[in-house]
Amino acid sequence: MPNDQQTEQMTNGQGFIAALDQSGGSTPKALKLYGVNEDAYSSEAEMFDLVHAMRTRIASAPAFTGDKVIGAILFEMTMDREMGGKPSAQYLWEDRRVVPFLKIDKGLADEADGVQLLKPIPGLDDLLSRAVGHGIFGTKERSVINKASASGIDAVVAQQFELGAQVLSHGLMPIIEPEVTISIADKAEAEDLLLASITKHLDEVPDGQKVMLKLSLPTKTNLYKPLVDHPKVMRVVALSGGYERDEANAMLAKNTGVIASFSRALSEGLSAQQSDDEFNSTIAATINSIYAASVAG
């Protein structure tokens, strides 16, 4: 079960959640942005070794602590590896005071009705049990909305909350993530439909339980304020969704009570070729900027 200190930090802590959960499909792109081209590795195993080294370098940077980074989302393979000579989740909490989460989805199904549902997650109960054993606080699961389709959005949210109930049954906190693609023409309409659907499903969450929500930065400022204030929502966090970091920070700062959970925007400007001083200085400036945007509201 999540401990009281972690619950308090995730409920009231000042800061943001770092998304260190690139999976197989997104890892080559993440490494390339980090200055590691595909010719630097010859197998998937070598690729994951390199991305784990990148994540470890980020997580062990002096600025990466619970003072500003209150949580971090890990890929399953990261959970099963070590950082600083300890299992990754244990290292994050004991050494960095960062609450560990686990990405549990296995990617997206093909688009239908304007959305992409989660693929099936075989062996999920076993994975959730392992996560509890590793000291994981919660999970993250991502679906995608590509159109303002009421039926499609309802299907996404229903699936997310059904999965969330399974996560809660293991004593873990689900981060429900129905991402709205930022480039679609009817993004604002999709977000209105999403707000209505989430609100309906929150009413069905049993009393005494809460979920977290990870949502695209909304077109209408403070659209999700009712979710921030909802008694069954521990925290609302925002994904950068492809916005450059400065733009994402500016949008985030206007949304009261919403904090960041950035991935690409967090690693922007970092390079494998940087010296430790250069790397640590860059990540510190990034953390400071995302922290400032997260606490601005």
BAFI-3210 file (N, C-alpha, C; in Angstrom, 3 decimals, decimal comma, padded with zeros to 6 digits):
// residues 297
n [1|2|3|4|5|6|7|8|9|10|11|12|13|14|15|16|17|18|19|20|21|22|23|24|25|26|27|28|29|30|31|32|33|34|35|36|37|38|39|40|41|42|43|44|45|46|47|48|49|50|51|52|53|54|55|56|57|58|59|60|61|62|63|64|65|66|67|68|69|70|71|72|73|74|75|76|77|78|79|80|81|82|83|84|85|86|87|88|89|90|91|92|93|94|95|96|97|98|99|100|101|102|103|104|105|106|107|108|109|110|111|112|113|114|115|116|117|118|119|120|121|122|123|124|125|126|127|128|129|130|131|132|133|134|135|136|137|138|139|140|141|142|143|144|145|146|147|148|149|150|151|152|153|154|155|156|157|158|159|160|161|162|163|164|165|166|167|168|169|170|171|172|173|174|175|176|177|178|179|180|181|182|183|184|185|186|187|188|189|190|191|192|193|194|195|196|197|198|199|200|201|202|203|204|205|206|207|208|209|210|211|212|213|214|215|216|217|218|219|220|221|222|223|224|225|226|227|228|229|230|231|232|233|234|235|236|237|238|239|240|241|242|243|244|245|246|247|248|249|250|251|252|253|254|255|256|257|258|259|260|261|262|263|264|265|266|267|268|269|270|271|272|273|274|275|276|277|278|279|280|281|282|283|284|285|286|287|288|289|290|291|292|293|294|295|296|297]
n.u [000,842|000,433|002,533|001,956|003,457|004,096|001,540|000,737|002,646|001,970|-000,573|-000,463|002,054|004,426|005,355|006,278|005,580|007,893|008,138|009,488|009,213|009,465|008,746|009,289|008,593|008,931|011,456|013,802|013,491|013,613|016,245|017,636|017,088|018,549|021,046|022,027|022,390|020,821|022,775|024,401|023,729|023,075|021,104|017,935|018,273|020,701|019,822|017,942|019,655|021,078|019,083|018,311|020,586|020,478|018,107|018,883|020,929|019,481|017,775|019,584|020,711|021,750|019,637|017,347|015,180|012,765|012,100|011,294|010,635|008,122|007,232|007,836|007,454|007,898|009,140|008,368|010,665|012,541|011,765|012,471|015,178|018,253|019,127|021,700|022,678|020,495|017,163|015,207|012,796|012,959|015,340|014,572|012,652|013,907|016,438|016,111|013,716|011,477|008,373|007,548|006,028|004,440|004,393|001,889|000,517|000,289|000,564|-001,280|-004,449|-005,600|-006,929|-010,353|-013,589|-012,635|-010,812|-008,122|-008,067|-006,757|-004,502|-005,004|-003,845|-002,012|-001,543|-001,801|-002,573|-000,492|001,655|000,902|001,023|003,757|004,626|003,701|005,363|007,793|007,569|006,155|004,037|001,850|000,144|000,358|-001,560|-002,152|-004,402|-005,631|-007,169|-008,464|-010,421|-013,433|-015,457|-018,261|-019,129|-016,794|-015,012|-016,329|-015,999|-013,223|-012,840|-014,427|-013,052|-010,608|-011,344|-012,322|-009,983|-008,618|-010,012|-009,183|-006,489|-006,694|-007,649|-005,418|-004,269|-002,927|-002,363|-004,124|-003,078|-005,037|-005,101|-006,339|-005,345|-005,705|-005,075|-002,973|-003,018|-005,422|-008,325|-010,702|-010,114|-010,855|-013,593|-013,462|-012,261|-014,231|-016,173|-014,672|-014,269|-016,925|-017,425|-015,451|-016,217|-018,713|-017,901|-016,308|-018,163|-018,888|-016,816|-015,912|-016,768|-014,248|-012,142|-009,707|-008,576|-005,946|-005,488|-004,241|-003,865|-004,096|-002,818|-005,295|-007,321|-009,067|-008,446|-008,214|-010,238|-010,320|-010,575|-012,827|-012,263|-009,819|-010,753|-012,372|-013,613|-012,847|-010,511|-007,110|-004,982|-004,508|-002,656|-000,612|000,193|002,818|002,518|003,639|003,939|006,418|008,754|008,759|006,340|004,557|005,001|004,094|001,368|000,606|001,019|-001,155|-003,274|-004,993|-003,999|-003,216|-000,530|002,666|003,402|005,733|007,494|009,109|009,490|010,819|013,308|014,329|017,004|018,974|021,931|023,874|026,466|027,165|029,144|029,220|028,794|027,656|025,371|024,030|023,574|021,882|019,627|018,851|018,029|015,869|014,182|013,670|012,190|009,905|008,906|008,292|006,204|004,375|003,675|002,616|-000,096]
n.v [-001,198|002,323|004,557|006,850|009,191|009,374|009,618|012,068|013,733|013,469|014,491|017,107|018,148|020,521|020,945|018,838|015,992|013,827|012,325|009,447|007,350|006,300|003,868|000,851|001,671|004,470|004,903|004,955|007,501|009,169|008,658|009,612|012,355|012,831|012,705|010,245|008,191|005,730|004,047|003,623|001,458|-002,050|-003,809|-004,472|-004,832|-003,473|-000,911|-000,413|-000,498|001,856|003,826|003,458|004,270|006,979|007,742|007,166|008,999|011,383|011,032|010,942|013,413|016,380|018,266|016,819|016,061|015,444|017,970|019,537|017,818|015,854|013,352|010,434|008,745|005,449|003,152|-000,325|-001,947|-000,283|-000,201|-002,780|-002,677|-001,278|001,730|003,711|001,547|000,355|-001,103|000,566|002,027|002,044|003,469|005,981|006,866|006,551|007,761|010,054|011,146|011,048|010,170|007,005|005,928|003,623|002,897|001,089|000,373|-001,323|-000,090|001,253|000,490|000,152|003,070|003,838|005,108|007,651|007,501|005,962|003,128|001,415|-001,267|-004,772|-005,852|-008,253|-010,431|-008,498|-008,349|-009,745|-008,063|-005,743|-006,695|-007,197|-004,572|-003,457|-004,858|-003,721|-001,240|000,692|003,519|004,196|003,916|004,429|004,892|005,169|006,450|007,624|010,454|011,481|012,923|014,832|012,951|011,869|009,268|007,774|009,008|008,514|005,751|005,509|006,727|005,106|002,651|003,406|004,005|001,548|000,026|001,524|000,864|-001,747|-001,323|000,162|-001,843|-003,206|-001,571|000,551|003,760|004,947|006,742|008,178|008,514|010,000|011,127|014,048|014,693|017,302|018,613|018,428|019,671|020,044|020,239|021,706|021,128|018,365|018,279|019,400|017,383|015,347|016,270|016,169|013,401|012,292|013,459|012,236|009,549|009,754|010,062|007,491|006,292|004,539|005,727|007,117|006,369|007,475|008,895|009,795|012,203|012,568|014,872|016,444|019,741|022,167|023,797|025,820|027,874|026,756|024,897|022,387|022,855|022,111|019,394|019,437|020,314|018,261|015,886|013,232|013,161|012,967|014,399|016,568|016,326|017,543|016,702|017,403|016,950|017,484|020,182|022,744|023,224|025,850|026,952|025,044|025,360|028,014|027,754|025,920|027,350|029,006|027,464|026,796|024,954|022,705|020,517|019,770|016,908|016,053|014,696|014,559|017,330|017,583|016,375|017,906|019,558|018,162|016,160|013,340|013,918|015,995|017,360|016,341|018,593|020,393|018,960|018,661|021,319|022,069|020,358|021,210|023,857|023,325|021,837|023,826|025,634|024,161|023,524|026,118|026,809|024,884|025,500|027,981|028,469]
n.w [000,000|-000,671|001,092|003,855|003,717|001,002|-000,082|000,999|-000,207|-002,930|-002,904|-001,863|-002,395|-003,647|-006,905|-009,705|-011,890|-013,258|-016,420|-017,185|-018,966|-021,561|-024,014|-025,972|-028,626|-028,629|-027,700|-029,511|-030,714|-028,469|-027,650|-029,885|-029,790|-027,571|-028,499|-029,266|-031,811|-034,002|-034,963|-032,858|-031,396|-031,618|-031,055|-029,452|-026,744|-026,223|-026,883|-024,848|-022,668|-023,101|-022,950|-020,336|-019,032|-019,675|-018,324|-015,699|-015,380|-015,464|-013,226|-011,141|-011,079|-009,348|-009,003|-009,266|-007,218|-004,582|-003,739|-005,869|-007,938|-007,615|-008,234|-010,346|-013,424|-014,423|-016,876|-017,333|-017,588|-016,499|-013,818|-013,147|-013,153|-011,775|-010,002|-008,811|-007,356|-006,171|-006,408|-008,888|-008,182|-005,407|-005,056|-006,089|-004,202|-001,626|-001,876|-003,443|-002,799|-004,420|-005,657|-006,922|-009,975|-012,285|-015,701|-017,249|-019,538|-022,731|-025,139|-028,001|-029,489|-032,916|-034,545|-034,030|-034,408|-033,973|-031,880|-029,974|-028,271|-025,337|-025,850|-025,052|-021,805|-020,985|-018,181|-016,195|-013,446|-012,207|-012,866|-011,478|-008,882|-008,680|-008,928|-006,534|-004,811|-005,463|-004,374|-005,726|-006,198|-007,805|-011,025|-014,635|-017,546|-020,943|-023,315|-026,532|-028,012|-030,998|-032,197|-031,857|-030,856|-029,335|-028,606|-029,016|-027,207|-024,795|-024,757|-024,464|-021,928|-020,300|-020,516|-019,376|-016,718|-015,897|-015,953|-014,087|-011,759|-011,385|-010,856|-008,473|-006,838|-006,115|-004,313|-005,414|-007,013|-009,718|-012,573|-014,741|-018,168|-020,740|-023,543|-025,471|-028,774|-029,724|-032,154|-033,510|-035,276|-033,911|-031,195|-028,848|-028,654|-028,324|-025,824|-024,186|-024,316|-023,171|-020,546|-019,579|-019,734|-018,040|-015,603|-015,194|-014,865|-012,603|-010,608|-010,186|-008,908|-006,016|-002,739|-000,696|-002,266|-004,665|-007,797|-010,097|-012,725|-015,993|-018,413|-021,637|-022,165|-021,912|-024,437|-023,619|-020,992|-017,663|-017,967|-016,790|-014,090|-012,452|-012,150|-010,814|-008,369|-007,564|-005,237|-005,539|-006,916|-006,745|-007,898|-010,702|-013,579|-016,259|-019,609|-021,970|-024,669|-027,186|-027,457|-027,430|-024,740|-023,521|-024,427|-023,437|-020,674|-020,359|-020,980|-019,010|-016,633|-016,497|-015,767|-013,070|-010,286|-011,699|-012,407|-013,953|-016,015|-017,664|-020,490|-023,111|-023,066|-020,690|-021,109|-023,116|-024,645|-023,327|-023,573|-024,521|-024,975|-023,354|-020,690|-017,205|-015,603|-017,445|-018,192|-015,707|-015,066|-017,152|-016,798|-014,307|-014,795|-016,459|-014,739|-012,839|-014,396|-015,163|-012,693|-011,715|-013,442|-012,703|-010,083|-010,298|-010,479]
ca.u [000,000|001,213|002,696|001,313|004,310|003,938|000,191|000,770|003,444|001,236|-001,789|-000,219|003,412|004,670|006,301|005,705|005,914|008,746|007,748|010,693|008,605|009,464|008,732|010,036|008,318|009,376|012,835|014,768|013,340|014,132|017,704|018,144|017,045|019,601|022,330|022,447|021,761|020,524|023,988|025,141|023,337|022,782|020,036|016,988|018,864|021,647|019,028|017,375|020,772|021,413|018,035|018,353|021,685|019,969|017,164|019,634|021,645|018,490|017,269|020,641|021,189|021,520|018,375|016,215|014,778|011,384|011,835|010,602|010,122|007,455|007,010|008,428|006,822|008,907|008,841|008,481|012,051|013,262|011,418|013,170|016,619|018,733|019,750|022,452|022,894|019,246|016,053|014,963|011,751|013,500|016,309|013,872|012,014|014,811|017,589|015,741|012,398|010,589|007,385|007,618|004,867|004,787|003,597|001,451|-000,148|001,079|000,392|-002,601|-005,129|-005,816|-007,977|-011,740|-014,503|-011,890|-009,970|-007,322|-008,173|-005,606|-004,415|-005,095|-002,645|-001,961|-000,776|-001,796|-002,589|000,864|002,475|000,531|001,565|005,206|004,797|003,555|006,584|008,891|007,323|005,526|002,886|000,706|000,359|-000,072|-002,063|-002,441|-005,211|-005,513|-008,392|-008,099|-011,608|-014,492|-016,483|-018,800|-019,125|-015,406|-014,445|-016,930|-015,376|-011,884|-012,925|-014,945|-011,963|-009,624|-011,830|-012,377|-008,614|-008,296|-010,578|-008,306|-005,284|-007,055|-007,842|-004,099|-003,766|-002,122|-003,068|-004,081|-003,104|-005,879|-004,544|-006,952|-004,667|-006,284|-004,020|-003,028|-003,076|-006,705|-009,066|-011,789|-009,544|-011,651|-014,828|-013,100|-011,978|-015,522|-016,755|-013,851|-014,593|-018,235|-017,333|-014,678|-017,041|-019,709|-017,273|-015,825|-019,274|-019,010|-015,690|-016,405|-016,382|-013,004|-011,095|-009,381|-007,727|-005,275|-005,793|-003,190|-004,626|-003,437|-003,067|-006,556|-007,455|-009,718|-007,752|-008,954|-011,344|-010,333|-010,615|-013,745|-011,606|-008,838|-011,467|-013,254|-013,159|-012,322|-009,302|-005,945|-004,188|-004,591|-001,356|-000,708|001,270|003,211|001,796|004,254|004,273|007,759|008,697|008,381|004,911|003,865|005,078|003,232|-000,020|000,400|000,995|-002,478|-004,288|-004,892|-004,028|-002,690|000,927|003,211|003,978|006,333|008,477|010,018|009,796|011,771|014,644|014,722|018,268|019,959|022,717|024,857|027,796|027,428|029,850|028,294|028,440|026,724|024,127|023,357|023,116|020,743|018,457|018,421|017,268|014,601|013,371|013,217|011,166|008,672|008,425|007,672|004,915|003,473|003,212|002,159|-001,536]
ca.v [000,000|003,562|005,030|008,139|010,283|009,481|010,137|013,494|014,428|013,516|015,284|018,518|018,573|021,547|020,454|018,182|014,582|013,579|011,132|008,753|006,056|005,948|002,419|000,397|002,442|005,859|004,995|005,447|008,953|009,801|008,569|010,497|013,715|012,873|012,654|008,852|007,738|004,299|003,278|003,442|000,183|-003,055|-004,691|-003,830|-004,858|-002,360|000,317|-000,198|-000,156|003,263|004,703|003,370|005,148|008,344|007,957|007,183|010,278|012,394|010,808|011,161|014,799|017,025|019,007|015,890|015,614|015,703|019,387|020,087|016,689|015,103|011,981|010,048|007,581|004,540|002,047|-001,580|-002,410|000,581|-000,698|-004,042|-002,427|-000,544|003,041|003,954|000,317|-000,101|-001,139|001,956|002,690|002,233|004,570|007,256|007,315|006,622|008,636|011,306|011,551|011,163|009,084|006,250|005,393|002,655|002,809|-000,301|000,047|-002,005|000,620|001,653|-000,221|000,969|004,068|003,541|006,108|008,851|007,318|004,746|002,499|000,651|-002,684|-005,631|-005,897|-009,604|-010,566|-007,226|-008,527|-010,112|-006,859|-004,854|-007,284|-006,909|-003,141|-003,271|-005,376|-002,774|000,035|001,636|004,203|004,206|003,498|005,334|004,165|006,233|006,312|008,823|010,973|012,197|013,531|015,143|011,918|011,607|007,830|007,347|009,526|007,745|004,423|005,686|007,016|003,907|001,678|003,916|003,867|000,113|-000,350|002,202|000,095|-002,907|-000,794|000,500|-003,075|-003,619|-000,542|001,496|004,949|005,038|007,992|007,959|009,426|010,061|012,261|014,658|015,109|018,776|019,172|018,221|020,914|020,154|019,925|022,301|020,362|017,075|018,474|019,568|016,042|014,583|016,748|015,638|011,958|012,030|013,843|011,176|008,335|010,010|009,850|006,051|005,834|004,317|006,688|006,777|006,129|008,598|008,645|010,959|012,419|013,176|015,395|017,427|021,134|022,476|025,009|026,807|027,931|026,323|023,999|021,225|023,258|021,269|018,128|019,753|020,485|017,124|015,150|011,911|013,349|013,336|015,430|016,679|016,652|017,838|016,268|018,478|016,602|017,967|021,601|023,043|023,403|027,210|027,113|024,192|026,009|029,198|027,284|025,274|028,346|029,660|026,495|026,751|023,663|021,632|020,447|019,130|015,566|016,197|013,704|015,172|018,691|017,480|016,017|018,864|020,246|017,268|015,437|012,382|014,488|017,038|017,011|016,258|019,959|020,942|018,203|018,981|022,707|022,109|019,730|022,064|024,980|022,763|021,525|025,092|026,261|023,377|023,726|027,444|026,762|023,991|026,116|029,339|028,571]
ca.w [000,000|-000,656|002,456|004,133|003,244|-000,446|-000,325|001,308|-001,228|-004,184|-002,727|-001,547|-002,687|-004,655|-007,895|-010,874|-012,098|-014,419|-017,168|-017,662|-019,284|-022,984|-024,221|-027,141|-029,825|-028,533|-027,210|-030,506|-030,873|-027,255|-027,685|-030,935|-029,246|-026,552|-029,191|-029,474|-033,042|-034,054|-035,245|-031,606|-030,789|-032,643|-030,587|-028,540|-025,407|-026,139|-026,893|-023,521|-021,785|-023,320|-022,431|-018,873|-018,609|-019,760|-017,230|-014,449|-015,326|-015,104|-011,876|-010,154|-011,133|-008,046|-008,935|-009,402|-005,885|-004,239|-003,485|-007,039|-008,720|-006,550|-008,678|-011,632|-014,044|-014,928|-017,775|-016,582|-017,582|-015,560|-012,486|-012,914|-013,111|-010,609|-010,051|-007,587|-006,608|-005,572|-007,363|-009,304|-007,401|-004,061|-005,152|-006,269|-002,965|-000,477|-002,104|-004,104|-002,249|-005,578|-005,594|-008,173|-010,680|-013,322|-016,922|-017,361|-020,802|-023,756|-026,395|-028,453|-030,566|-034,107|-034,354|-034,379|-033,858|-033,614|-030,690|-029,862|-026,962|-024,885|-026,185|-023,863|-020,960|-020,410|-016,944|-015,478|-011,992|-011,800|-012,954|-010,372|-007,654|-008,694|-008,676|-005,092|-004,202|-005,719|-003,710|-006,646|-005,609|-008,716|-012,403|-015,693|-018,701|-021,917|-024,514|-027,369|-028,622|-032,225|-032,783|-030,896|-030,997|-027,999|-028,328|-028,915|-025,955|-023,703|-024,741|-023,889|-020,495|-019,637|-020,427|-018,421|-015,341|-015,598|-015,626|-012,836|-010,650|-011,181|-010,204|-007,095|-006,063|-005,636|-003,416|-006,183|-007,485|-011,177|-013,342|-015,918|-019,178|-022,064|-024,190|-026,663|-029,698|-029,708|-033,507|-034,177|-035,489|-032,940|-029,881|-027,768|-028,547|-027,740|-024,397|-023,500|-024,204|-022,229|-019,199|-019,204|-019,546|-016,820|-014,453|-015,023|-014,341|-011,244|-009,684|-009,958|-008,092|-004,651|-001,709|-000,022|-003,252|-005,554|-008,956|-010,660|-014,136|-016,805|-019,525|-022,500|-021,797|-022,586|-025,246|-022,746|-019,704|-016,465|-018,286|-015,903|-012,684|-011,680|-011,839|-009,775|-007,101|-007,319|-004,045|-005,873|-007,720|-005,941|-008,586|-012,154|-014,152|-017,690|-020,497|-022,897|-025,875|-028,413|-027,335|-026,937|-023,292|-023,116|-024,669|-022,476|-019,370|-020,361|-020,901|-017,723|-015,564|-016,484|-015,343|-011,618|-009,601|-012,553|-012,415|-015,146|-016,095|-018,980|-020,918|-024,068|-022,615|-019,583|-021,607|-024,154|-024,385|-022,725|-024,570|-024,026|-025,164|-022,360|-019,458|-016,077|-015,188|-018,439|-018,082|-014,450|-015,164|-018,074|-016,194|-013,194|-015,358|-016,928|-013,560|-012,255|-015,236|-015,091|-011,313|-011,615|-014,141|-011,968|-008,834|-010,590|-010,232]
c.u [000,880|001,364|002,164|002,140|004,164|002,565|000,136|001,522|002,667|-000,025|-001,485|001,161|003,489|005,717|005,577|006,166|006,743|008,303|008,996|010,305|008,530|009,553|009,444|009,842|008,880|010,823|013,832|014,701|013,903|015,656|018,290|018,152|018,135|020,993|022,880|021,701|021,614|021,756|024,847|024,777|022,890|021,696|019,113|017,555|019,852|020,909|018,482|018,466|021,090|020,341|017,975|019,477|021,248|019,037|017,878|020,383|020,702|018,105|018,314|021,236|020,865|020,161|017,152|015,885|013,325|011,079|011,055|010,017|009,448|007,187|007,702|007,745|007,886|008,324|009,076|009,933|012,922|012,998|012,243|014,688|016,976|019,213|020,493|022,637|021,671|018,204|015,551|013,932|012,228|014,483|015,586|013,281|013,026|015,911|017,213|014,448|011,402|009,660|007,356|006,259|005,357|003,839|003,206|000,832|000,838|000,883|-001,069|-003,148|-005,251|-006,989|-009,331|-012,619|-013,741|-010,978|-009,125|-007,399|-006,853|-005,652|-004,635|-003,764|-002,593|-001,105|-000,771|-001,780|-001,209|001,785|002,177|001,040|003,071|005,470|004,686|004,820|007,784|008,700|006,773|004,275|001,644|001,110|-000,039|-000,459|-002,625|-003,287|-005,111|-006,856|-007,999|-009,266|-012,630|-015,679|-016,983|-018,745|-017,713|-014,781|-015,035|-016,307|-013,981|-011,965|-013,450|-013,852|-010,930|-010,086|-011,999|-010,987|-008,190|-008,823|-009,724|-007,025|-005,563|-007,210|-006,530|-003,493|-002,875|-002,996|-003,000|-004,004|-003,841|-005,494|-005,248|-006,430|-005,449|-005,130|-004,098|-003,233|-004,442|-007,510|-010,149|-011,329|-010,407|-012,951|-014,574|-012,872|-013,254|-016,193|-015,999|-014,153|-015,917|-018,155|-016,561|-015,515|-018,079|-019,076|-016,698|-016,933|-019,433|-017,838|-016,169|-015,921|-015,126|-011,864|-010,913|-008,589|-006,950|-005,610|-004,611|-003,813|-003,777|-003,755|-004,277|-006,511|-008,058|-009,049|-008,712|-010,189|-011,460|-010,320|-011,643|-013,162|-010,545|-009,523|-012,318|-012,746|-012,593|-011,102|-008,162|-005,177|-004,518|-003,226|-001,511|000,473|001,581|002,681|002,385|004,508|005,730|007,665|008,236|006,890|004,101|003,871|004,140|001,761|-000,323|000,212|-000,368|-003,570|-004,132|-004,981|-003,528|-001,170|001,389|003,497|004,568|007,373|009,500|010,420|010,776|013,182|015,152|016,017|019,333|020,673|023,700|026,262|028,134|028,289|028,831|027,869|027,430|025,356|023,355|022,838|021,875|019,497|017,950|017,587|015,901|013,669|012,830|012,085|009,838|008,062|007,693|006,312|003,903|002,911|002,613|000,683|-001,896]
c.v [001,253|004,069|006,454|009,313|010,481|010,052|011,638|014,273|014,538|014,362|016,769|019,028|019,607|021,032|019,759|016,736|014,453|012,288|010,518|007,380|005,758|004,427|002,088|001,257|003,846|006,012|005,461|006,959|009,685|009,785|009,509|011,940|013,929|012,787|011,271|008,321|006,218|003,458|003,060|002,135|-000,767|-004,029|-003,906|-003,784|-003,710|-001,021|000,613|000,065|001,331|004,186|004,616|004,243|006,608|008,653|008,033|008,491|011,412|012,254|011,068|012,564|015,503|017,707|018,097|015,311|016,002|017,133|020,018|019,008|015,749|013,647|011,716|008,775|006,747|003,554|000,748|-002,056|-001,553|000,135|-001,943|-003,884|-001,626|000,853|003,236|002,731|-000,217|-000,298|000,286|002,679|002,984|003,398|005,908|007,756|007,507|007,656|009,992|011,902|011,860|009,947|008,333|005,754|004,437|002,775|001,345|-000,634|-000,579|-001,372|000,750|000,716|000,707|001,922|003,561|004,571|007,319|008,721|006,062|004,249|001,828|-000,758|-003,510|-005,662|-007,271|-009,632|-009,326|-007,411|-008,916|-008,898|-005,911|-005,390|-007,044|-005,450|-002,833|-003,732|-004,463|-001,435|001,110|002,227|004,090|003,834|004,605|004,510|005,186|005,749|007,626|009,162|011,848|012,940|013,790|014,216|011,549|010,120|007,298|007,769|008,789|006,348|004,480|005,847|005,805|002,864|002,118|003,714|002,400|-000,393|000,276|001,456|-001,125|-002,479|-000,488|-000,742|-003,633|-002,589|000,481|002,635|005,034|006,486|007,683|008,991|009,273|011,294|012,742|015,156|016,618|019,384|019,049|019,527|021,126|019,807|020,474|021,532|018,987|017,203|018,709|018,210|015,201|014,985|016,158|014,141|011,607|012,337|012,769|009,933|008,536|009,771|008,378|005,482|005,671|005,395|006,188|006,464|007,357|008,091|009,922|011,025|013,080|013,571|016,350|018,831|021,637|023,773|026,142|026,768|027,574|025,487|022,879|021,599|022,444|019,909|018,317|019,774|019,273|016,289|013,769|011,980|013,788|014,474|015,411|017,113|016,799|017,253|017,377|018,224|017,063|019,456|021,737|023,430|024,802|027,438|026,277|024,818|027,207|028,803|026,704|026,299|029,028|028,746|026,201|025,324|022,488|021,677|019,666|017,655|015,447|015,102|014,366|016,574|018,691|017,240|016,958|019,574|019,389|016,475|014,497|012,947|015,565|016,499|016,937|017,647|020,573|020,275|018,626|020,410|022,817|021,521|020,549|023,243|024,513|022,486|022,805|025,711|025,503|023,480|025,062|027,468|025,928|024,633|027,494|029,522|028,444]
c.w [000,000|000,773|002,614|003,631|001,742|-000,798|-000,071|000,235|-002,539|-004,088|-002,626|-001,921|-003,794|-005,639|-009,029|-010,940|-013,373|-015,095|-017,799|-018,201|-020,773|-023,118|-025,524|-028,368|-029,805|-028,097|-028,265|-030,712|-029,665|-027,239|-028,739|-030,472|-028,194|-027,184|-029,404|-030,691|-033,072|-034,372|-033,999|-030,905|-031,887|-032,220|-029,671|-027,127|-025,210|-026,116|-025,503|-022,475|-021,881|-022,747|-020,909|-018,326|-018,648|-018,590|-015,882|-014,294|-014,931|-013,631|-010,795|-010,206|-009,817|-007,918|-008,943|-008,027|-005,645|-003,874|-004,637|-007,937|-007,733|-006,930|-009,993|-012,120|-014,730|-015,930|-016,991|-016,489|-016,647|-014,131|-012,151|-012,880|-011,861|-010,975|-008,735|-006,720|-005,889|-006,669|-007,627|-008,443|-005,978|-004,043|-005,239|-004,955|-001,834|-000,654|-002,679|-003,569|-003,364|-005,585|-006,928|-008,671|-011,763|-014,504|-017,121|-018,714|-021,783|-025,127|-026,785|-029,529|-031,773|-033,866|-034,834|-033,684|-033,314|-032,415|-030,834|-028,429|-026,588|-025,467|-024,909|-023,105|-020,304|-019,145|-016,072|-013,964|-011,467|-011,826|-011,801|-009,043|-007,555|-008,381|-007,188|-004,375|-004,367|-005,016|-004,630|-005,994|-006,488|-010,125|-013,368|-016,900|-019,705|-023,082|-025,301|-028,014|-029,805|-032,863|-031,685|-031,125|-029,612|-027,656|-028,172|-027,598|-024,757|-023,598|-024,116|-022,374|-019,729|-019,465|-019,388|-016,979|-014,939|-015,207|-014,304|-011,624|-010,343|-010,470|-008,737|-006,236|-005,533|-004,673|-004,087|-006,693|-009,012|-011,671|-014,643|-016,970|-020,531|-022,806|-025,409|-027,535|-029,919|-031,087|-034,172|-034,222|-034,430|-031,523|-028,742|-027,557|-027,920|-026,237|-023,597|-023,288|-023,172|-020,797|-018,718|-018,906|-018,279|-015,585|-014,153|-014,385|-012,937|-010,222|-009,328|-009,159|-006,648|-003,682|-000,995|-000,963|-004,134|-006,749|-009,250|-012,146|-014,820|-018,128|-020,364|-022,000|-022,583|-023,390|-024,416|-021,377|-018,569|-016,775|-017,252|-014,418|-011,884|-011,319|-010,761|-008,410|-006,720|-006,139|-004,343|-006,787|-006,807|-006,578|-010,074|-012,659|-015,658|-018,436|-021,487|-024,295|-027,188|-028,423|-026,913|-025,462|-022,885|-023,309|-023,685|-021,087|-019,287|-020,257|-019,529|-016,614|-015,429|-015,937|-013,851|-011,092|-010,411|-012,526|-013,637|-014,921|-017,490|-019,221|-021,834|-023,621|-021,447|-020,099|-022,707|-023,748|-023,734|-023,813|-023,893|-024,092|-024,134|-021,215|-018,327|-015,615|-016,146|-018,320|-016,839|-014,441|-016,043|-017,432|-015,010|-013,698|-015,843|-015,759|-012,933|-013,062|-015,158|-013,689|-011,178|-012,281|-013,359|-010,709|-009,057|-010,264|-008,778]
res [m|p|n|d|q|q|t|e|q|m|t|n|g|q|g|f|i|a|a|l|d|q|s|g|g|s|t|p|k|a|l|k|l|y|g|v|n|e|d|a|y|s|s|e|a|e|m|f|d|l|v|h|a|m|r|t|r|i|a|s|a|p|a|f|t|g|d|k|v|i|g|a|i|l|f|e|m|t|m|d|r|e|m|g|g|k|p|s|a|q|y|l|w|e|d|r|r|v|v|p|f|l|k|i|d|k|g|l|a|d|e|a|d|g|v|q|l|l|k|p|i|p|g|l|d|d|l|l|s|r|a|v|g|h|g|i|f|g|t|k|e|r|s|v|i|n|k|a|s|a|s|g|i|d|a|v|v|a|q|q|f|e|l|g|a|q|v|l|s|h|g|l|m|p|i|i|e|p|e|v|t|i|s|i|a|d|k|a|e|a|e|d|l|l|l|a|s|i|t|k|h|l|d|e|v|p|d|g|q|k|v|m|l|k|l|s|l|p|t|k|t|n|l|y|k|p|l|v|d|h|p|k|v|m|r|v|v|a|l|s|g|g|y|e|r|d|e|a|n|a|m|l|a|k|n|t|g|v|i|a|s|f|s|r|a|l|s|e|g|l|s|a|q|q|s|d|d|e|f|n|s|t|i|a|a|t|i|n|s|i|y|a|a|s|v|a|g]
***
